[in-house]
Amino acid sequence: MKTKPFIRLYRSPRGFYFYDVNKDTIVGVDESIYSYLSEESTYDELSEEDKDYIEQLKEKGYLSDHHVSVIKHEQTDKVEEILSDHCEQLILQVTQSCNLVCSYCPYANKTDNTLQRNHENKHMTWEVAKQAIDFFAEHSKSFQSPTISFYGGEPLIVFDMLKKCVKYCEELFLGKDISFFMTTNATLMTDEIIDFLAEHRFHLLFSIDGPASIHDINRKRSDGTGSFASAFSAFKKTYERYGKDAAEYVRINMVISPVNDIDESFSLFDDKFFRNNNVVVSSSLADDEYLANKLTYSAEFEAEYNYYYFLSFLNEMKLVEGIKLPPFFKYKMMVFKREYLQFKRGINSLPDVTTPGGPCVSGHSKFFVNVKGDIFPCERVSEISECMKIGNIYEGFDYDMVRKHLNVSQLTADKCKNCYAMLHCSMCQGHSDDNGKFTAEKRLSYCKSSRNVFDSKIKNCILLKETKTKYTWRP
């Protein structure tokens, strides 16, 4: 090959493929063409039919050697315009206090403020809350469906403050389709609280990690006792209180820790409540980014977790009847199918100027305000990091910092330009945060895992394709 195409090769037991970066799509080829693209054979060794097919691909823009010339986010010069009145969601940290001490929580596992803040008895004052809401109202004027989310700690510790915020928001955003969200451990729920949340149509995310045998290991009260009984009882009562709209408004998030048995965690869904109700459940693996003691995922744990993915595919293919799956694996299969369609559509061409996927316009889709009034791009970043702070509710957004967030991949521009996974990079600005400063070394430390995520997406798409048809995937 005179020039090397910007592609990534994949093979399965049934076929041969390449991912074309410039077209952002997957192409199925014969083994002979795969051998040529992998430089195991020469062009002259191809059949005339294969040569014709390669030329057809090139005429359509495939197998190009084109790479991005400049790493720059397309919204860089529009930051002020976007954040002036297009903001969509405000997340209020109404308290830094919590009544639980969860095993994987970065706030509960004290790091002496070296990685993340600790749980502290600090609450947002009404003055700060009002100022934050006013700030959000000013910066969301062009958005018709603003969202206010309440975050902690445990937000229900300051329920009176929460109620005051809701009343003020409903008056301030009169005429708009305002929504309220809250994540809660549910242990402080009372009938009064449930009635209030239902009346104001809160979208609720309950943190429940499994049955009592699992949940009570991970999510303990400060006195060491478990919290499952009160949390699950409150969840069921709330779900029933919402009536026919419950599936839309009341959900569960399950954090899966590698120290727990997966099958035992999923036994939660054997409860008849889940059999009788269509409860939406999301899941995530415990995150140790801000933990001093890192989590270890054994080969056995990964094999068991991946087995459920295997069962999900069997269920999707309808090859085996009666497969029991945790609810959120059905959601993951929906995600796989969306990615499948995305890669099938592809793009016309790779632009000359762009940036790897990952960083959002900090503050646009959401921004997080802590108890002091400092602004961060979201609730998942470190609150003690200077490079994560994008302003405050008194002085406004720090637009220069927002632009740095958008273009953090410029730190690793040469690597990014040549990365086959650049369009689907999963690294946000937080992955470059190295103790309060953005560094190339920190960002590069996540590259392998990001590429692995992308490779898994491609392989899932290939598997979905091969289960749907016997024909080759060609453009």
N, C-alpha and C positions, 0 to 999 in steps of 0.2 A: 504493500500500500504506500502510495506516494505521501499521503498525509494520513495521520491517525485520526479516525473519527472519534467524536466525543460521546462515547457510549460505555455501557457497563453490561457485561455478558452474564447470562443466567442459563442454567439448564435444569431440567427436571427428569424424572424417569421416563416421561412421555414426550418431551420436546426440548427445543433449543430456542433461546430468546436473547434479544438485547434490549436494554432500556436506552432510548435515544434522548440525551439531555436537551438537545435543541428542539425536539418535538414534544418532550415530556410525555412520552408514550412508550408502550412495550410492543415490540415487533417479534413475531414468530418466524423462524427461518428453518431451512433444512440443515441437516448435520453438516453437509459439505460447506455451506455458507458460514455456519458457526465456526467450522475449522479454519476457514479463511480469515474471519474476523478476529479469531483468537491467535492468528499468525502461526498456526500449526501447518498450514498449507499455503500455497501461492495462488495468485489470481489466475495464472495460466493453467492451473490444475482444475479449475472449475469447469463445469459443463457450459455450453452456450446458453442453455436455459437459465442457469444460475447467474451467469454474467449479465444477461438481459434483465433479470430481476433486480440485481444490484444497481444497474443503471437507472431502472425505473424508480428505485428508492431514492437515488441521488437527485433525480429530476424533481421529486416531490419534497426535497429538502432534508431527507434522512441521511445519516452517515456523514454529516458535516463535521468539520474540525473546528467550527466557530466556537470561541470562548468569550465570556464576558470581558469587556475591555476595562470598565470602570466599576468599582464597587461603590454604589451610592443608592440609598433608598429613594424611590420615586416620589415620596411625600416630603422629602427633606425641606424643600423650599415652601411648603404649604402648612408647616406646623402651626404657626400663629393663626392662620385662617381656620384650620380644623378645630383647634382647641378654643377658639373664641366663642363658638356657640353650638358645636356639634357633639359635645360630650354626652355619653349615653348612660353611664352608671356611676353612682357614688357608693363607696363602701365605707361605712363609719365604724371605726374601732371604738365602740362605746365604753369598753372596759378592757383592761389588761389583766383582770383577775379571773380566776377560774376555780370552780369547786371540785374539779377532778385533777388527778396527776397521772396523765396517760404515759405509757411506757415509751412511745415513739414521738411524743410531742416535743418540739424544739424549745418551746417556752417553759415546759415543766422540767426538762432535763437541763438543769442550770449549767451554763457555760461561762458564767461571770462576764456576760456581755461581750464575749469575744467572737461569737458566731451569730447570735441572735439574742434579742431581749429575753428576759426571764418573765415568768408570771409575777406580776406585782399588783399591789392593791391601789391601782390608779384607775380612775374613771374619767370619762369625758365630761366636761362641764357643759351646762346648757349654752353658755356663751360660745364655746368652741363649736358645739353641734350646730347651733343656729348659723354661725358664720360659715361653716362648711356647707350647709344646705343652701344658704344664700349664694355662696360662690358657685355651687353646682347649678343652681337655677339660672344664674347669669350666663354660665358657659354651656347651657343645654337648650338655649332658646329656640334653636332650629330643629330640635328633636322632639317628636310628639309623644314618645313612649319612654320617659325617663324611669330609671330604676334606682331605688334606695335599698342598700343591703346593710344589715346589722351584723357586726362581727366582734369577736372577743379575743382572748378569754371566752367566757360564756355570757352572751348578751343578756340573758334573762336575769342576771345578777342585778342589773340596773333597769328593771322592767318599767319603772315609773318614767325614767328618762326616754326609753324607747317609745312609750305611749305619747309623750310630749312631742317627740320628733314626728311621729306619724300624724298627729293632729295638725302640726304646723305645715308639714308637707302637703297634706290634703287641701289646705287653704291656699298655700303658695302656688301649687301646681294645678289649681282649679282649671278645668277645661282640657287637661292633658290626661293621657292614659297612664297614670303612674302605677308602678308595681313595687311591692315590698318583698324582700328576700331575707331569710335568716338561716344560719347554720347553728344548730343547738345540740347539746348532749342530752336534752330533754329531762334531766333529773329535777329541774325546778318547776316543771309544768304543774299548773293548778287548773281547775275548771275555769276560773276567771281568765287566766292567761289564754287557755285554749279558745274560749269564746271570743276574746279580743282578736286573736290572730285569725280566726275563721271569719269574723265580721269584716275585717279589713283585707281579706283574701291574700294573706301572706303566702308566699311560696316558701316552703319549709324543707330543709335538708337535715334529717336526723342522723346522728353518728351512732351506728350500731354495727359492731364488728363481728357478730356471730351469736351463737347461743350463750347462755350464762357462763359455761365452762371456758369459752374463749374471750368473750367481752369483758368478763370480770378480771381476767389476767391483764388485759391491756388498759382498761379504763377504770381505774380505782378512784375512790374518794380519798381525801387527804388522810382519813383515819385508817386506810388500807382496805376498807370494805368495797365490794363490787357495786356496780351501778346498773346492771342489766335489768333487774326487775322493775325499777322505777322508770327507766328509759323506754323499755318495750311496752310497758303498760300505758305510758303517756303517748307513745306513737300510735298504738291501736285506738286509744280514745280520741286522739286528734283526727286520725284517718276517718273514723266513723262520724265525727262531728262535721267534717267537710262534705259528707254525703256523696252524691253522684259525681262531684268534681274532685274527689280526693286524689285520684290517680294523676291529675294534672298539677295539683298543688303540694301534695305531701309525699316526700321521697326519702329514700335511705341511701346513705353513703357508707360503704364498708371498707375499712382500711385493713389490708391483709399483711400481717407481719410474718416474717420467715420463721419466727420461733413457734408459730402455731401450726397445727395440722390443718391442711386446707379442707379435707373432707369434713372434718369436725366443724370448721368455720361455716361451711356451706350447709351443714345440717340445720341451720337456722330456718332454712326455707322448707323444711319438712313440717313446720308448724302449720296447722290448718288455716291460720289467718292468711298465709300466702297462697294457699291453694284456693281460697275462696275470694281473694281480691287480687286485682291486677296491679300490684305494687311495683313502681319503678325503682330499680336499684342500680346505683353506680358503684364502681369499686376502684381502688387504687392500691398499689403496693406502697408500704410504709416508706417514707422518704427520710433518708439520713443525712441530707445535705447540711443541716445545721445541728447535727448531733455530734457530741465529742466522741462517743463510742459508736463506730459505724456498724451497720447491720450486715450480717453475712447470709447470703442466699445459697443454701446447699444444692448440690446437683439433684438430690431427691426432691427438694421443694420445687425446683424449676421444672423437673420432669412431671410432677403431679399437676402443677399449674398449667403447663403446656398440654397435658392430656385433656383438660377441659376444652382447650381450643380445638383439639382433634375431635372431640365429641360434638362440638359446635358445627364443624364442617360436615360430619356424618349426619347431623340433624338437618342441616341446610340441604344436603344432597338427597335427603329422604331415603337413605340406604338402610337405616336401622330404625325400627319403630320403638316408641316408648322410652326414648332417651330423656333422662331428667337432667336439666341444666339449671344452674343458678340464674336468676333473671337477668343479671347484667351481661351474661355471655350472649344473650339474644341481642342486646344492644351493641355489643362489640361486633357481631356479625353484620349488623346494619352499617356500622362504620366501615367494615371491610368492603361491603358492596358499594358504598359511596366512593371509596377510594378506587375501586375497580372501574366505575364509570368515569371518574376523573382522569385516570390514566388512559382509558379508551378514547376519551375526547381529545386529550393532548392540547398543544398550543401550536400556533403558526410558526413561531421561531423564538429562539432565545435572544432577549434584547442585549444591546451592547452595554447598556448601563442598567444595573440592577443590584440587588443585595440578596444574600441567602435568606430563605424563609426563616421565621423565628421571631425576630423583634417586631413588636407592634408599635403603633404610634402611642407612646406612653401617655395615658390620660384620656384617650379618645373613647375606646370601648368601655373603659372603666378606670377609675383611680381610687386609691385607698388613702384615707385620712386617719392618722393615728390620734391618740388622746391629746396630743400637744398641738395638733393642727398641721403637722408636716404631711406633705403629699408624696405618695409612692405610686409606681405604676400598677401595683396589685398587692394583694395580701400575702403572696407567696415569697416575696423577696425579704431580705434582711432589713429590719428597721433600724439597725445601728450602722448601716453602711451609708457613707456620704455619697457614693456614686449612684446609689439607688434612689436618693431623694430628688424629686423633680419640682420642688417648690414648697410653698406653704399657703394656707388659705388667706393670709393677710397681705402678702406681697405678690401672690399669683404664681403661675407656672414659670419655671426656669426653662425657657425655650432652648437655650444653648445646651442644657443637659438633656432635654428631650431629643435634640438632634444627635447628641452623642449616643444615646440609647439606640436610635434608629440605625446609626451607622457604626455600631460597635464592631461589626465584621470587617471594617477597614483595618483593624489591628492585625488581621490574618488574611489580608486581601489576596496575596499570591496563592495561598493554600485554597482559599475559597473559590477563586476563579477556575481552578483545576479539579474541583471536587464534583464527582458525578451526582452527589446527593444535594447539591447546593439549593435547588429550588424547593426541596422538602426538608431542609435543615430544621431540626427540632429544638435548636438552642435559642433561648431568648436572651435578653440583655443580662439577666441574672446569672447566666452561666459564665459570664466574663468578670464577675465581681470577685476580686481577689483582695479580701480584707479592706474593702472600701475604695479600691481602685480597679479600673478596668485594665486587664493585662492579657496579652496574646497567649501567654503560657497557660493561664487558667482556662481560656476559651478552647485552646487546642486539647486540653486534657479531656474534654467531652466529645471530641470529634469521633472517636471510634464508636462510642455508644450511639451517637446520632446516626452514623452510617449504618450501624446494625439495625436500628429502628427502620430506616428506609429500606434496607435489604429485605427485612421481614414483610414490609408492605408489598413490595414487588412480588415476593414469593407467594404471599397470600392471594394476590391478584391472579397470578399464573395458576394457582391451584383452583381458584374459582372458575377461571376460564376453562381449564381442562375438565372440570366436572360438568360443565354446561354443554360442551360440544367436542366432537372428535376432530374438528377442523383446525387448521393452523391459524394462529392469530397473525394476520398480515394486513397492512394498511390498504 
